[in-house]
Amino acid sequence: MSSYIAKSTRVRSTPFTNRIEEYGVQSYTVYNHMLLPASFKGLEEDYYHLKKNVQLWDVSVERQVQIKGPDASLLTQLMTCRDLSQAKDHVCYYAPITDDQGKILNDPLIMKVSSDTWWISISDTDVILYAKGLAIGQNLDVEITEPNVNPLAVQGPKSFELMKRIFGEEILNLKFFHFKKFNFEDHNFLIARSGWSKQGGFEIYVDDDQKGLELYDALYAKGKDLDVRPGCPNLIERIEGGLLSYGNDMNMNDTPLECGLDSFVSFNDEINYLGKSVLQKQKEKGVTRSLVGLKLQINEISLTKTLPVFYKGELIGDLRSACYSPQFQCCLGIAMINVSHHNFTEPLNLNINEQEITTEITSIPFTK
Amino acid sequence: MSSYIAKSTRVRSTPFTNRIEEYGVQSYTVYNHMLLPASFKGLEEDYYHLKKNVQLWDVSVERQVQIKGPDASLLTQLMTCRDLSQAKDHVCYYAPITDDQGKILNDPLIMKVSSDTWWISISDTDVILYAKGLAIGQNLDVEITEPNVNPLAVQGPKSFELMKRIFGEEILNLKFFHFKKFNFEDHNFLIARSGWSKQGGFEIYVDDDQKGLELYDALYAKGKDLDVRPGCPNLIERIEGGLLSYGNDMNMNDTPLECGLDSFVSFNDEINYLGKSVLQKQKEKGVTRSLVGLKLQINEISLTKTLPVFYKGELIGDLRSACYSPQFQCCLGIAMINVSHHNFTEPLNLNINEQEITTEITSIPFTK
């Protein structure tokens, strides 16, 4: 059943909301108390377009938690299990936020934007409240704010050509997960080569609404022959690409190790973060469950909540995201499954949603 | 322009989602990462029905942050400017959460559910992360969780009759903002006489999904002659009643004193909470701006973001919520306005959204 979204001040609009509504956004979700478009012409049509062309994504919902001051590095490191001690001021770090039990509270990109200032570019939880609580509790000398920064992503294989037309050849030298300031009409925009798709592209951290709109319009105008369109993170593309979504695939009851994020969990003696000793123990003993990919031999699935997964009547985990994949020609799922049931090489019959489904358990990202 | 809501695991369903979808929910909003119905048959029709009959509201989004342990009282008091030192275990306390600058982070009801356990029944921010940060930072001996509790509100003038049919005469003795356990089919439900309307009613804190559904169905069945319907917090009714909404009327840049919540701000020497000294100073000096009601002489308004308010070309504040009120036969607004412009007794011409509007500035709640 389809219902409308009710708008209000509480569910914030973005500087680009008017633009995407003119174009005709089909559906929204809400993310960090803000509108995030979820489809324009339908999931599949958006998907095919993204994989071939270039899209402008209003991802203002990727809010920045800015931590500034003498203790900014200390606090930022305390919150994440990733080693930031050598962090460079032109690199984005995917860095899970943990609590004292090693549970994952958010999975942001973290950027050191100057010597005493960090941006935590958050997924969908109020990291600002966690940071405030810790800073107050430990009496740290930091200022914690949410600046008016509204990221605009340019995604898709033709994003490189489009960005070159606006920012010049130099933008093509930007390495993956690096960021730098680039000029457009006398304004310097912080731009990263990043984005929540596997089709390539950039994220522009718009810190001036008016300049951002001018840039949006320029991208649109200069991209006509590239079939540029408004777009948004696409469920099918992100599952095919194995991009995890906090709140969907991961939540406050999971650890980064259970989510397969081992390479972002440091046990370096030099650093101190919350949950380190718990994660150390879990690493030594091994996790009892973890995220896996499922290839489900069905042609259609739509999830609005996690579904329990049974094998021969035994509950072995839960399915958290799923969609039909045109590329794999089956349904793909991301599920938290007991490790005792990971190593089947033959297809299984899983009972999901009271349906017996022939299933292959596989790694993430998916491979053919 | 109307857009659909995109559903996913991240935007959580509730135990009652299936029920309200069967009935035909028209629109949703998202609140605490969960679906909150926003209308069924349209704002006005829902409004008239609520004021005359009884509605079942799926307000599962009112999540509980449970704080339990030897330091639970200490932590809970630290977070709120309301004096909880004499809190009773059968009374709900409206208690703003503040940070060390006295800014308001949430405006929950707080309940002491047992000697060492508190429930913070939150509005739309992740108070659990603030509590975790503080507890970790101060090394407090508490356990902080979000229990599986999904409030179901029974609201409207006929709610008393309906609740009596299920729980017996005794429920009618429950005083406003008191709570107590009541039995239904061998399950004890914590029930408060409360709810986010001015039409009277109860909130049932459902801690067992299956029992909750049975109760839902029983309320529905026993209320047929009372024209019971699914409902939800109603924009018109709540503005007419002067119920403030966090995220709409108040946000992280305001203090409780600026929001007119003086009676919930304690300066009792015996208690210690975050932001107390800042609020003490603000109280002594007086606020420079505060929330007021506006009676706008227009027949229609719909807000999706705050609108700047001008008087004779000068920016004097911003309008945060507004609707047409059938009862007052004009539009009502809730706005943060500089106190220098509060005391006009004659109608003003305010410029809102590039429209000159004859306006009366008034107190909240509105009076005829």
Interface residues (C-beta under 8 A of the other chain):
Chain A: M1 S2 S3 Y4 I5 A6 K7 S8 T9 R10 V11 R12 S13 T17 E21 G24 V25 Q26 S27 Y28 T29 V30 Y31 H33 A38 S39 D99 D100 L105 D124 T125 D126 V127 I128 L129 Y130 A131 K132 G133 L134 A135 I136 G137 Q138 E146 L235 S245 Y246 G247 N248 M252 L274 L303 T304 K305 T306 R320 S321
Chain B: M1 S2 S3 Y4 I5 A6 K7 S8 T9 R10 V11 R12 S13 T17 E21 G24 V25 Q26 S27 Y28 T29 V30 H33 A38 S39 D99 D100 L105 D124 T125 D126 V127 I128 L129 Y130 A131 K132 G133 L134 A135 I136 G137 Q138 E146 L235 S245 Y246 G247 N248 M252 L274 L303 T304 K305 T306 R320 S321
